[in-house]
């Protein structure tokens, strides 16, 4: 073989190798994921949720503090109804503890007689239902008010039952059920996303104090089918007005939120989640100046059991 032919052959081999090296290799991080709330029909999920909520108000006659801690083990039996997802909810475990005021009034399901203990006792043996519309994550709840009515009928006179039923119904839904449902739809996704994507969403806190949370989410990474979603948020007053434990508040509230959640890319169900909110502000409560500080922490861990 002549030198020229050898030279031409070497050039051809070099070009083929260069073309091979130049081909774009598959990149898992560039893959698109359509993450949406879509748990399998007839599946069961179990989660352990811990919530810690502290409010302090300092300002003369309006000074007080309330600290609520709760721990739950909750089961969700999934069924499909048309385009909706129906969750049958049962509680394996409920631990609820609340400390209020300078005199320290304690509410604990284990040792304090009254409506709280009776509601928690009955909730451990009852079934509730939540209906989720995946398109916009609208949730509706059933069964709680009916249970509460049986308790208020036993503890209150006929004249006071309507007001007591409304109060304890809201308490049971907010303090017990929504604390467990909200983390399931913490990330409002029903669209195609790529790792590295950012987006914004707004929600409202209604637990003991109301304020608006403007969250900025980031789709971080995907490992073993679980997407890591992180958030950073800013807190501000709700345009509809602010209240703390039923008392009207005027003034500015500001703060930060930070959280993260592992979500199954195939079902949209979380594997674990934690969120921290820190809010404070100088306000007036019923005409008195006060300083408010709010700390809210929630963690959840679990997944599909069958």
PyMOL commands that set and color helices and strands:
alter all, ss='L'
color gray80, all
select helices_A, chain A and resi 3-22+28-30+60-62+115-123+144-155+158-185
alter helices_A, ss='H'
color red, helices_A
select strands_A, chain A and resi 32-36+44-58+64-81+84-100+105-108+128-133+138-142+190-194+198-205+211-223+226-236+242-244+247-251+254-264+270-285+288-304
alter strands_A, ss='S'
color yellow, strands_A
deselect
rebuild
show_as cartoon
